[in-house]
Amino acid sequence: MVMGIYPEDFCWNLTSGETFQAPEVVMTYSDCGLGKMTRSFHDFYREHLIRSPYKYKKRPVLINNWEATYFEFDTEKLISIAKEAKKNGIEMLVMDDGWFGKRNWDDSSLGDWTVNEEKIKGGLPKLVRQVRELGMEFGIWFEPEMISEDSDLYRSHPDWALQIEGREPGQSRAQYVLDLSRKEVRDYAYECVARILRSAPITYVKWDMNRQLSDMGSACLPKEAQGELFHRYVLGLYEMQERLVTEFPELLLENCSGGGARFDPGMLYYSPQIWCSDDTDAIERLRIQEGTALIYPLSAMGAHVSDCPNHIVERTTPFETRGNVALAGTFGYELDITRIREEDKRQIPGQIQLYHKYSSLMLTGDYYRISSWTDRKPLDCWEAAAKDGSHALVTCVQVLGRPNVKSTLIKVRGLKADALYRLEGTEEAYTGEELMECGFLIRDLNGDFKSRLYHFVCEEMA
């Protein structure tokens, strides 16, 4: 077991009179399996680490234009998405990659954080004003830690990229990583973000980081101190995000690194949510979100409904199932609402109603894993239960239909044994003891990728 600083290639030159603070390690003990471990982690992170004003606050339902448009958008397209989104109950428009420099593909302009007014006609403040006049909030995407070779910044400061002296640095996604161990680099990158946020009432930032760290060398560190770079990089990142949430205390900050690569307790101190994965396929997400929820609260997991066939795996999944899976997270949309099927669009207002109805469970409730598709169980099934036992929401997804399976028994968790619970929408009632010890028989779920929500409400507290 390795905890704290990973020892490979790490060194720190500690001179007389100096101190070094090692990273803290989060550990827990469970005498009741992984489930108790999970709930202990969730409670600890929510109560003692996440400090955002959004910790227990309902997050706005957003629509992100990335999978809708990729780099091909302008003001007119964004406004058309916003207008249709507003009509269907969506509360925020997020403008993703491609709004700055000469960024028409992923091979240029990172580091040149000036608005491309050929796309954003009239400038960013005008676009934000138009969106807010529709009654929506506005969010924006950045990748502040990166620099493109084809950028004015790199042409002016090639030494600002991480690189090992005497070697040609390697690119990934046509970009290098900025050397955040250097104060002048941090100041530049921070000011780029802050200047945009000062220019208009922007309430959400997606802070992305789309490549691995490599070529770990700094032009400013002496040879004997190069082993400090990894740690200094992280400290620099922390400093930048601390400045951000201090200057903009009401900002909703979401970290991201191609998705889940940014999940780390330290990042939750700055952002109450982290984008769970760029893989938005609902069935793929079952594994992704199960693994993430083993440690991190549901309210910390960025999860969106995307279009089908899915852009990653080409799978077609019912729109209802896509929504039910995304409910176990921050919930939002990643699609072109002006072009999706009317049959799907008609479901959006109802999905948003479900989100508002159950958001408190996702923010504060206890998470239980009932069964897992990865264990070859018939259903992928999880539960969020109120801590006082007043109600519980069970989500079931039938990944692959099976012959001659008429029903499946699941045991609900986290209820009051002697209380009476009614299954919402039916006349069925059970004691908490029945549901937890004997189980609940699911009879209405079969067929590939089908899903259902089951809401049990305590009669005594209804």
N, C-alpha and C positions, 0 to 999 in steps of 0.2 A: 504494500500500500504506500503510495506517495501522496503526501499532502503538503500544502504550502507551495513554496517555490520549487519548480522542477529543477533538479540539480544539473542536468546536462547543459554544458556551455555557460553556466552561471558562475559569476564571481563578483565580489564587491570589495573594493579597496577601502577599508575602514581605517582612517588615520586617527591619531591621538586626539581625544576630545570629541570625536564625532559619534553619532548614534545611527543605528539602522533598525527600522521597524519592519519586522517580517509580517507577511499577510496572515490574517487570522484564518482559522480553519473552523468550519461549521460541521459539527457531528451530533448525532443523536443515537439513543439506544431504544430499541423496541423489544418488548417481551411478548408482543402479539403480531409478529410478522411485518411484512412490508407495508401493510395498510396503516398501522399505527405510526410507523416511521414516516410515511408520506404525510399524514395529518400533522405530525409534529413539525416537519419541515415547513409545511404551508403556514401553520400558525406562527412559527418563529419569523419567517420572512415577512409576513403581513404585519405582525405586531412590533418587530424590533429592527427591521432593515429597510423596508420600503417606507419612504417618508414623503412621497409626492402627495399633493392635495387630492390626487385622484385615487389614492390607496383604496378608499371605500366609496368612491364616487362613481356613479354610472358613466361609462365612457360613451362619447357620441358615436352613433352608427355612421361609419364613413364609407365612401366609395373611392377607391384608388384607380387611377386611369392606366396603370402599367399594363396589365393584361388586356385592357380595352384598346390601347393605341400604340403601346411601346413608344418609340421615339417620334411617331408621326401624329402630331397634334398641333393645334394652335388655339388661340382664344376662343374662336367660334366653336370648335369641337368641345372644348372643356365646358363652355357655357351650356351647350346642348345636353351634355351628360348631367350637369348640375340641375338644369330645369326638370329633366325627367326624373332624376333621383329625388328631388324635393317633392314632386307630386306623389311619390310612392313612400314617403316617410323617412328617407335617408337624411342625415343631419349635417354631414360634412363632406366636402370635396377635397381630396388629396391629390396634388400635382406631383407626379413621380419624375423619374429621370428624363432628361432631355430639354429642360427649360432654360439652360444657361450656355454661355460661350457659343461654340459652333457644334454643339452636341447633337448630331443627327444619327449617330451610331455610338457603340461603346468604345471607340478607339480614339477619342479626343476630349479635350477641354476640362477634364477634372483638375481642379485648382483654379480655374478661371470662372469664379462664381459671380458673373454679371449676367443679367437677364438678357436673353435673346429676344429682342423686340421684333424680329421678323416673325417669330411664333407668338409671342405675348405682346400683341399690338397695343401700343399705348402704355406699356410698362406694367409691372407687377401690381403696384397700388390700385390701378384701374381694374385689373382682373379681380383682385381680392374684393374691391368695393362692389363689383357686379355680382359676385357670388354671395356676399353678405346681404345685398339688397334682395336676393331671392329667399333670405331667411336661413341660410346655411353658414356654417363655419368653414374656415379654409386651413388646409394643412399643406406641407411641402416636404420634399425629399432632398437630402444632402448626402454626400459621401466625403466628409471633410478630411479624412485621413489619407486620401489618395491623390495621386498626381499622374496625369497622362503625359507621355512623351511628346505628343502633339498638343502642347498647351503653351500659352505665353509664360506661365509660371515656370515650367521646366526649362524653357529656353533662357529664362533669366536666372534660374537657380537650380541647375542640374544637381548640385551637391545636396539639395534638400531631400532628395530621395535616398532611402536606405540602400546602401551598396557597399560591397567589400572592395577595398582598394586593390586595383590591378585586375579586377574581374569585370566582365560585362554583366550588369544586373539582369535578372530574368523578369520578363513580364508575365502577368496573368491577367486575362481580360484586358489586354493592351494597356496595363497601368502598373505603376510602381506605388510603393508605400512611402508616405512622408515620414521624416525622422522626427517623431514627436518628443524625442529626448531633448530637442533644441528649443529654447524659449522663443526665439524669433519665428520659428516654424509654427509653434502652437499659437502664438499671438496672431500671425497672419491667418491661419485656418479659422480660429475662433472669430476674428473680426469679420471674415467673409460671411459666416453664418449670422452673427449678431446684426450686421449691417442690413441684411435682408429682413430679419425679424423686426428691426426698428422701423423699416420702411412701410409696414402695413400690419393690420391686426391679424396676425397668423397665430393660431392657437395650438397647432400640433406640428411636430417635427418627427420625421422618420430618418434616423441617423444610421446610414448603411455602411457596410465595410465588406466589399465583395471579393476579397482574395486572401490567401494565406500570407503570413509573415515569412519572408525569405531574404537572402542576401543581408543578413543581420550585421551590418557595419555602419558606423556613423563617422562622418567626416570631422566631427567635433570632439570625439572621445579619443584619448591617447590609446596606443596599442594595448597597454596593460589593463585598460578599463573597458574594452569592447564587450566583455562578458556581462557588463552592467546594462547593456542596451535593452534587452527584453523587459527587464523590470522598470527601467526608466521610461520606456515606451508606455507601459500601462499607467504609471504614475502621471505621465503627461496627459494621457487620455482622461484620467480621473479629473485632473485639474481643469481641462477644457469643459467637461460636462458639469463640474461644480460651478464654474463661472456662468455657464448657460442657465442652469436652474436658479442661480442667485439673481442674475439680471432679469430673468423672465420666470418669476416664481409660479405663475399660473399656467405655464406651458405644459402640455401633455407631450412628453418625450418618449418615443419608442425606439429602442435599439434594435439593430439588425445586422446580421453578417451572413448573407445568403440565406438568412433564416436563423436556425438554432445555434449556429456557431458562436453567437454572442451571449448565449445563456450562461450566466455566472452570477453568483450571489453579489459580487461587487458591483455589477452593472445595475442590479435592482435598486441600489442606493440612489441612483440617478434617474432611472426610468422605471415606472411601475409596470411596464409591459415590454415584451421583446417579441419581434416577429418570429413565429415558430418555424417556418420553412417557406422557401420559394416554391416548394412542391405543394400546390393547392388542391390536388386531387383528393376528394373526400375519403376514398378508400385508403390511399396512401397515408392520409392524415390520421387514420385510426392508430397505426403503429407509432407515428411521430408524436401524436398528442398523448398517447398512453405513456410512452417513455418519458416525455417531458413532465407530465403531471405526476410521475413517480416522485419528483423532487420539488417542482415549482407549482405555485397556485394557479388555478384555472384563470384567474383574473390577470395573470402575467403573460398568458400565451396568446399572441396575435393570431387570429383565425378568421378567414374570410370565405365567403361563398364565391366560387369562380364559375366560369362558363364551361360548357361542354360542346363537343369533345374537349376534354381537358388539354391545356396547352403543353403539359409535360408528358403525359402518358397516353393521350388520345382516348381515354376511357369516357364513356357516357354514363352518368349517374343521375338518378332522379333529383330534381331540384329540391324536393322536400328533404332528402337525405343530406344533401350538401348543406342545407340550412341547419339541420339538427346537429351535424358534426361541428359546425362553426359556433353553435351556441355554447359549446364547452370551451370558450375562450373569449376574446374581446369582442368578436362579432363585427362583421362588415362585409363589403362587397368588392370584388376584384374582377370587373367585367364591364362591357359596354352596354349599359342599360337601354341605350337607344336602338340596339340591334338584336337583343335577345328575343327568344320566342315569347309571344304574348302570354302563352300558358304559364311560362316561368315568371314573367313579370307580375302577373296577377297574384302570385304567391308572396311577393316581397312585403307588402303591408302586413300580412299575417305573420310572417317570420319576425318582423320588427316588433310586433305586438308581443310575441313570445319572448323576445330578447328583453323587452322592458319588464315583462311579468316575472322573469326568472333571474334577472341580473343580480339581485341581492344574494341569491343562492350562489352564483358564480363568484361574487366578491367576498362572501363571508362564510359560506357553508363548508361542511366537511365532505371531502371527496372519497368515494369508495369505488374500487375496481371490482366489479361483480364477475365478469368473465371476459376472456381475451381471445380474439380471433387468432392471435399469434400462437396460442396454445392449442389450436385446432378445436376450440369450443364452437358450438353451433352459432353462438351470438357473440358480437362484441358489445359489451354492456358495462355501463358505468352509472354512478349515482352522485348527485349533490344533495346533501341533507342539511336542513337548518339545524344549528347547534342546539336549539331548544326542543327539537323533535316535532315542531309544528307542521312541517311538510317536507316532502322529498321528491325530487325529480329523477326518474330513471330513464336513461336513453338506451335503446337497443337498436343495433344495426345487424341485419342478416346479410352477410357478405355474399355468400353463395347459397342459393336455394338447394334443399336436399329432398330426395324422394321420401315419401311416407313419414314425413315429420309434420304432425298436426299441431303439436304444442311443445313448449319448453318451459321448464320450471326455473324461476330465479328467486333468490332470497334477498330481500331488501335489507338495508342496514341503517343504523343510526336512528331508530324510532323508539318511542316509549312503549314498553312491552304491554302495559295495561290500558293503553289508550285505543280508541276506535278510529280507524282511518278509512276514508272513502276514496275510491279511485275516481278522480274528477271526470265528469262527463258520463258517468254510469251510476247505477244504483248499488254497485258492489261495495261492500264494507268488510273490513277485516280488523282484527286486533293487531297491534304492533307485534305481539308475540307470534301470531300466525305468520305474518309477513316475513319475520326474521328467522323463525325456526322451521316453518313448513314451506314457505315460499309462495310465490304468485305465479299462476299458470298463464303464459302468453299463448293465445290461440289465433291471433290475427296477423301473424307475421311470417310470410314465406315469399320466396322469389329473390332473385339477385339484387343486392344493394338496397333492399327495402329497409325502412327504419320507422320507429315509433317512439313517442314520448309518453311516459306514464307518470302522472302527478298524483301523489298520495297526500291527502290533506287530513290533519287531525280534526275530528268532529268537535272535540272539546274546545279547540282554539279557532275554529272556522269563523 
